[in-house]
Amino acid sequence: MLTTFTAAAALTPLTPPVRPLATARLAITMQRNADAAMQLGSGLDTDTFSMKDAQRSYGELSREYRRTVFMHDEWVKHRSSNRYSENLITLFQSGVTRQLLKQLTFVSFCSLFVIVMNGAIGEYTDLTGVVQTGPLHFLAPNIGSISLPSLVFTLSEAALALLLVFRCNTGYARWNEARTLWGGVINTCRNVVRQSNIYFPPTPEGDALRTRLMANTEAYAKSLRNFLRGPSDDSLLKGDLYALVVAGKLSGRQADACMAASNRPMFCLNALSSVVREANLHPVDKSRLDTSITKLVDLTGACERIFKSPVPLIYTRHSSRFLTLFCVLLPLGIWPVMAEYWNHWVTLPTSLIIALFLFGVEEIGIQIEEPFSILPIEAFCNGAITAHMAEMNKLDNLRAVDSPIVAGR
């Protein structure tokens, strides 16, 4: 591993023989990206991917579809009064519902068991409306029914509600902080390029250094995305880095060193510092750029903190156990109050619907607890950072600015 590789050593000028090799590498990486897309974004190799894996990890595979970016049209649809009917109609197509299929199936079996057993050991109403003694009544003639008083659920539901609310609020707080941090990453990356446009000398050498700084800033943002997304993002990052190599903005040696680094975002930030040092700026200008890079280091550490530190597991496990027992025993409390319906059959759909929404609240909290895989980081990197930096760095745009510094270029 080239963990001790310094950015200064890696930032070597490009030579013509590098580009054919980089082009070949980029083609290989693009093919790997296509293969990964065919595997529904699972990040699994073709040899190990199977439909069983996809079914087992539906919750993980569906996370990429939660990376929404809203513009004007999306906000109009979001506020539409039709949202109630549309969301209700698509209830069973919901990702949360599909993720909870096993839990809901188990609660349905528990409800069915309560209905059948109470009819078997007690009394049931046949299709003609006649009350019959159950075939297993002789096994427990003195037991009226298998049920629990509603007071049990009344006393415990308040504690369960507090646990679920705290679980969801904590998950949202982590999501909101992660989005705020990436807002800081976007703004700081833009500031780095903006400052370079002002501070770097208006010479061909200054233009080349500014281009390298922009490329390293782009590489940093995508390396941070790679760290937060995990090994499944490696092929995408490699393609991004070698696209910069093909464009002549990075050397192949630096791209290789970045992929080999144990902390890729910090490697790119070190490379940024190396470009600033090489520019030989005024100490005040250099200090301002260094402050921006230092802020990126702080933002990287904050993202690492959220990613590596979940909600305390003891809380998550206790909430899950409490919720599971509550939903499994729920049919025992619902069965007695459904006596006016034929053989208490409403116990089944009632238990199922209540379990769906209770489990759903906990599932939402779990899904947003790790926010980086549902944030649209690709849109942040490619649009909000890379595209805007390129726009700021175009010499044509610089010439359009009313400034005597750029007027003579």
Secondary structure, DSSP 8 states (H G I E B T S, - for coil): --TT--HHHH-----TTHHHHHHHHHHHHHHHHHHHHHTTT----TTT--HHHHHHTHHHHGGGGG-----HHHHHHHT-TTHHHHHHHTGGG-HHHHHTHHHHHHHHHHHHHHHHHHHHHSEEE-TTS-EEE-TTGGGSTT---S---HHHHHHHHHHHHHHHHHHHHHHHHHHHHHHHHHHHHHHHHHHHHHHHHHHS-SSHHHHHHHHHHHHHHHHHHHHHHHHHH-GGGHHHHHHHHHHHHHTTSS-HHHHHHHHH-SSHHHHHHHHHHHHHHHTT--HHHHHHHHHHHHHHHHHHHHHHHHHH--S-HHHHHHHHHHHHHHHHHHHHHHGGGGTTSGGGTTHHHHHHHHHHHHHHHHHHHHHHHSGGGTS-HHHIIIIIIIIHHHHHH-HHHHHHS--HHHHT-
